[in-house]
Amino acid sequence: MMSHRGLLLYSVLCGAGVLWSGGLIVALALGHRPVDKVVAVGVAALLTVPGFAAAVLSNRRGYRTQQPRRLWALASWVPPHVPVWAALAAGAVFFGFWLAIVLAFVTLKGNPEVRPDGTFVLDKTTVVTQETYERQVDHEQQISLGVLGAFAIGGCFLCAARATDHEPG
């Protein structure tokens, strides 16, 4: 079983993943690209994936979780010692990442590529400007960051919930 300190460390890493992903999504929405897309998504994954895995494993083992009995009952999804405000705040942030994913999918117009002659195209046929091409690449990056941000908030919440539970388990 993982220690409380280890879980808190993973929660902090996932929290950093939330801030990293959220900050980059906001920057992309404002038309800025502070870092390369490979670095942006790579760092988000490094901050998120270990903590999310630890969260799922520790909660599954610690609470012997099963599917919730009532789908919309908050108590069936959240450990009993966690304050309702914390669960609602995590849910609101999760919804924000979900909304970023949906909005990026809605505005995605095709698969952006650059031909060897330097022209920018969508779906190999539609020639577009460099600005349109870059915006489509930003939408793809926003989808990746949104997914990782949603996992990060889940990992942050679940690791912190398990780490602050003082019942033997």
Sequence and secondary structure as in RCSB ss.txt:
>XXXX:A:sequence
MMSHRGLLLYSVLCGAGVLWSGGLIVALALGHRPVDKVVAVGVAALLTVPGFAAAVLSNRRGYRTQQPRRLWALA
SWVPPHVPVWAALAAGAVFFGFWLAIVLAFVTLKGNPEVRPDGTFVLDKTTVVTQETYERQVDHEQQISLGVLGA
FAIGGCFLCAARATDHEPG
>XXXX:A:secstr
   HHHHHHHHHHHHHHHHHHHHHHHHHHTT   S HHHHHHHHHHHHHHHHHHHHHHHHHHHT    SSTT GG
GTS TTS HHHHHHHHHHHHHHHHHHHHHHHH  S EEE TTS EEETTTEEE HHHHHHHHHHHHHHHHHHHHH
HHHHHHHHHHHHHT  S  
